Amino acid sequence: MGWLPLTLVCALALASADALTKARLSDYSLRELTFVRLTLTGLILSPLVFAQPFPDLPWAFWGWIVATVPLEIVAMLLYMSAIRDHSLAYTVPYLAFTPVFVVLTGYVLLGETLSPGGFVGILLVVTGAWLLNLKGVHLRSWRSWLAPFCSIFHNRGSLAMLGAALLYGITSVGTKGAMQYMQPELFGPFYSLLVGLMLVPLLGLATPRAIGRVWRKPWAVLGTALLMGLMMVTHFIAITQVEVAYMVAVKRSSLLFGILYGALLFHETGLGRHLAAGSIIISGVLIIAWA
């Protein structure tokens, strides 16, 4: 299977995991949700770690890992808080701001520069975010034109996802730095397992009783973890077949899947406006990737 269908499967798996989490695990604590989506997924992928030869790793690799893993954990907590307690249509699209933040973090940490096309892409992402919150704009009132941006900071779900996008903008650059020393096919399962295992004592779920409580909805828990595992596997298989920027840009179609899930499963209103805004955001991400 080529990288494009693999990436679409990856995007659909991520959006499906989000929808299943919101539909069946909304009564789980943030610690439990993070355990399911990171630790359990890491354990499911662990055979892929031990099935491959492990390279000798320099201290620079571990430096990237130490700097990245804590931010990954905080980002997932913000992500889980956003999709569990708030509308998917007003949360998942803000994940598209990750490549916007990567422009800044990539320049600071890796010396990557932005092309003119990249600025156009950023403008489209911002425009899509504005349209997503567009309500009652009056042409003669400049303040009403700023209201859609202000509403982001009044919606805790949108703000939490924006914070997650910022942290993912840092971790994506950090993991790119680490992958200078390890092949992506091994790095994905290894990183997932490492983050997952580090979470066990941090989440206070190290006792059999605490872990047993996580399994009070076994099918939903297993389904979510398997979907996240499918997302990880297809992500890193696709990444070996094409440039990372192209794959990640197409993966952001998960935002549109998330909006559709919000309308179909949770009866969220404003589907037309949300899809239009999401399409503009996706266009901006594609331009950033191809610029």
BELPE-V490847 format. One line per field, one symbol per residue. ss: DSSP state (2 for helix, 1 for strand, 0 for the rest). phi: phi as a letter, one per 30 degrees, with the letter a starting at -180 (. if undefined). burial: 1 if it has 16 or more other ideal C-beta (glycine too) atoms within 10 Angstrom, else 0. A space follows every 10 residues. Layout:
BEGIN
ss=???
phi=???
burial=???
END
This chain:
BEGIN
ss=0022222222 2222222222 2222000002 2222222222 2222222222 0000000022 2222222222 2222222222 2222200222 0222222222 2222222222 0000022222 2222222222 2200000000 0222222222 2222022222 2222222222 2222222200 0002222222 2222222222 2200000222 2222222222 2222222222 2222222220 0002222222 2002222222 2222220000 2222222222 2222222222 0
phi=.dddddddde dddddddddd dddccddddd dddddddcdd dddddeeddd dbdcddcddd eddddddcee dddddddddd ddddcbdddc bedddddedd ddedddddcb idccdedddd dddddddddd ddcdbidced cdddddeedd dedccddddd dddddddddd dddddddddd cbdedcdedd ddddddddde dddicddedd ddddddbedd dddddddddd edddeddddd caeedddddd dddedddddd deddcchddi eedddddddd ddeddddddc d
burial=0010011111 1111111111 1100100101 1111111111 1101110110 0000000000 1001100110 1110111111 1111011111 1111111111 1110110010 0001000100 1101110111 1111000000 0000001100 1100101111 1111111111 1111111110 0101011111 1110110111 0010100000 1001000001 1011111111 1111111110 0000111111 1111111111 1110000101 0011101111 1111111110 1
END
